[in-house]
């Protein structure tokens, strides 16, 4: 799906090596566990499992264990 005005994708997903998953653009994020829904323009999701704010990244992947 593209934005017809400027031919850019409506949503872009960026995978950061050893880091989070970035989602930018027009999307809906549903949190079934918390029963909430948000429509942010940009969000970074945890992939390492260390975040204290799951599903969102809090940069815990950068800390040495």
N, C-alpha and C positions, 0 to 999 in steps of 0.2 A: 504494500500500500504506500503510495507516495502523496506528498502534499502537492496538489495540482498547481499552486501558485509558483513554487520555486523548484519543483522536481526533486526535492529532498525527501528521504523516507520520513514517515510520520513518527516512527519510533526507531531508535538506534540502541542496540545492545552491545556493550563493550566488555570484553573479557580481559581482565588484568592478570598477567602471569603471576602466580603465587599471591593473588589479591582478590578483591571483590568483583562482583558482576555489576556493571553500571547500566542503568536503563534510563534513557533520556527521550523525551517527547511526549506524545499523547498516549496515555495508558491508564488502566485502573488496576490498583494493587489491592487484592482482597486478603484480609487476615482472618481466616476462618476460626482460628483459635481464640482470638480476641473479639471476634464478631464486628470488626471494623473494616472500613473501606476508605482508601485515600486515592486522590488523583493528582499526585505530584508531577512536576515537570522533569525532575531528575531524582534518582534514588540509587544508592549503592547497597547491594545485598551481600551479606556474608556468605563466603564459600568455605571458610576454614573451620567453622564451628566454634570458634573461640569468643565471638562477640557476646558481650553482656546485654546487647540491645537487639537480639535476633528478631526479625530476619535482617535487620540493617547492620551494615559494617560499622564498627567503632575503631578500626585500625588495630585491633588486637593481633592480627596476622603479622604486624611489624615488630611485635615484642618478642624478645628472646626468651625461651623457656629454660 
